[in-house]
């Protein structure tokens, strides 16, 4: 893999992980459109380390408040007795469906799911879901610290669907939050907080294999750095955007991208 390819894939990962447009779908389709060799899923997960760094830095104050508040409650014998400890517990709980799905469907994720046609279909379908969910967005919904047990489980199940490329982890969790009546910004904020444990878990499982394989790791470092920088920018842009605007531009982008992939498949005879 060249440095240019690593840069492009890092950019794609950074933007796609937090904007509701599916980073995994883009990481499959972009190399396919460009005629590049298909990178390994381990490299994709290495890029997630970059976006993990981005979300940790962007929400460092939130995580410090959650962890310190949770620690105070635990030391007092009430681990869920503080709002921070309760939210921390809900984030862990909401992560479980995605972790279970990842374990059960890991082999499919590396083979069957890496299909441009599947990405095109899921990009279009989830674009419609996001549009309908956005229309239900509340202007006075609950803040992130008021997430209920039921809502956390529903959003966690939605996150598990993102194992299918084109669904988008942020798109699925934000859509679920909007359907449940959360404000656009708060749905995005909870989605970003929820990204941290699932991304860290995937990296712990997959990245060591990439290092054991040896070879030149320069492209990996380039990709990770780009993913971190553009991931941080994507978080800032999305949160600023949805404070006063809706998610329709991302819906239209998903549909346009889906149409582009379908057109490429037709021209290459991939639908025969």
N, C-alpha and C positions, 0 to 999 in steps of 0.2 A: 504494500500500500504506500502510495506516495504521500508527501507532506501536504500537497494540495487536496488530495482526497480526504485525508484526515481532518484538514481544516474545514472543508465543506460539510463533512459528516458531523463534526463537532458543532458547527453553526446550526445545522438542521436539528440536532439533538437539543441544543440549548433553547432554541425558539419553540420547538415542537413539544417539549416536555411540559411547559407551563402554559403556553397558548393552547386552547382547546382544538388542536388540529392534528394530533397524533404524531409523536416522534417516531414510534416504532413503524408506523405506516410509511413515513418519509424515509426512514433508514432502509426500508426494503425497496421502495420505488425509485429513489434518486439514483442509487448505483445501477439499477436495472435500466433506467432511461439513459444513463451516461455510458453504459457498456462496461462498467467496472466489475471486477470480480466481487462476488458476494462476500462481505465481511462476516466474520463469525459472530454468533450471538454474544460470545464472551467480550468481543470488542465493543458491541453495543452497550453491554452492561458497564464496561470500563468508562464509556462516555457518561453513564449515569453517575459515576463518581464525581464528575465535573458538575453536573446539575445538583447532586447532593450537596456539594460545597456551596453552590449558589444559593440554594434554599436555606441552608443552615446560616449563611451569612446574612441573607435578607431578613430572616426571622430570628436572628440571634437574641434580640431583646425578648421576643415572645417565648422562645425556648428557655431562656434564663428564668423568666417569670414562672413558666410552667414547672420547670424542674425544681426551682427553689420553693415554690408554693407547695408542690407535691411532697418535697422533702420535709417541710414544716409539718404538714399533716401526718406524714408517716411517723415522724419522731414523737408526735403527740398521740400516737396510737389510732389516728383516724386518717388512713391514706387517701380516702376520698372525701374527707371532711372539708376541704377547701375547694373553691371553684377551679383553681389551677390543677389540683390533684384529680378532681373529677374529670376535667377535660383530658388530662393526660391518660387516665384510665380508658376514656372513650376512644381516644386515638389508637391506643393499643388494641382495644376490642375491635374497632373498625378495620384494623389491619389484618385480622385473622382470616376473613374470607379470601382476600387476595393471596395471602401466603399459602392457604390450602389449595386454591386453584392453581397457583404457580407450581406447586409440588406435583399435583395430579396431571397437569397438562404440559409439563416441562418438555417432553419429547415432541409433542405436537408444535409447541412454540418454536422449536428449532427446525422443523421440517414443513409440515402441512400448512401452518399458518403463514409461512413466508411466501405468499402468493400475491402478485400485483392485482389480479382480479378480485380476490377477497378484500384487499385494501380498498379498491375502488367502490365496492358494494358497501362496506362498513363506513367509509368516509361519507357517502351520500346518505345512508340511513341515519347515522348519528348526527349528521348535519340537521336533518329534519327533527330529530329528538331535541337537539339543542335549541332549535327555533321555537318549538312548542313549549319547552321548559322556560325559555326566556320570556315568553308571553305571560307566564304565571308568576314571574318574579315579583316579590313584594317590595314596597318602598319602606315598610316598617317592620321587617322581619326580625327574628331573634338574632342577637349577636353571637359570635363564635363560642363564647363561654357558656351560652345557654343551650347548646346542642343537647338534645334528649338522647336517652339510650336507644329508643326506636330509630330516631333519625341517624344516629351514628352507625347502627347496623345496616340500615338501608343504603347509606352512602358507601359503607364498606363493601357491601355486595356489588354495588355499581362499580366500585374500583376493581373488583375481580374480573369484570367483563373486559377490562383493558388489556388482558392477556392476548386478546384477538387484535392484531394490528389494524389500525384504522379507526378503532373505537375511541382511543385517546383516554388516558387515565384522568387527566384534568377535565376533559370534556364530559366523561361519564359522571364523575363526582360532582362537578359544578351543575350539571343538568339535574342530578338527583337533589342537590341542595336547593336549586331554584324551584323544583316541583314541590318541595316540602315547605316553601314559603320564605326562604332566606333571601336577604338582600343580595344583589349581584356581587358586591365586594366581599360580603361575609361568606358567601358560598365559595368564592375563589380563595379566600384566606384559609378556610377550613380544609379545602382541597390541597393547598400547598403544605399545610402542617401535616396532613395525612400522607403526603408524598415522602416524608423523611424516613419513617421506619421501613416502609416497603422497599424503597430504593436502597437503603443501607443493607437490608437483608439480602436482596438480590445480588448486590455487589460482593458481599461476604461469601456467597455460594459460588459465584461465577468467575470473579476476577482472579483469584489465585491460580486457576487453571491457565489463564492467559499468561501469567508470569512464568509458570512452570514450562510452558511451551518454548520459552526462550525467543531468540530472534531479536530484531531491531525494535526497540520499544519507543523510538523517537516519534513515530506517527501516533502512538497511543497517548503520549504526553501532550502532543499538539492538539489532538482531538479533545482530550480532557480539559485542557486550558480554554479552548474555544467554547466548549459546552458550558464551562463555569461562567465565563464572561457574558455570553449571549443569554444564558439562562437567567442570570441576575437582571439583565436588561429586560428580558421578557416578563419577569415578575413585576418589575417596576412599571412597565408600560401597561400591562393588563390591569393592575390594581388602579392605576390612574385613569385608565380608559373607562372601566365599569363604574366608577364613582358617578359619572354623569351620562354614560352612554350604555347601549345594550350590546348583545353578543352577535348581532346580525352580520357584521363584516366577516366573522369567523365562519358563520354558516355559509355565506356565499363563497368564501375561499374553499371550504370543504367540497362544495358542489363543483366548483371549477376544477379543482384538483382531481376529483373523481372522473369528470368528463375527459380531462387530459389523459388519464391512465387508460380509460376505455378506448379513446381514439388511438393511442399508441398500441394497444392490444390488437385493434382491428387492422391497423397498418402493418403490424408484424405477423398477422395471421394467428394471433394467440387465442382467438375465440372460435377457431374451427374445431 
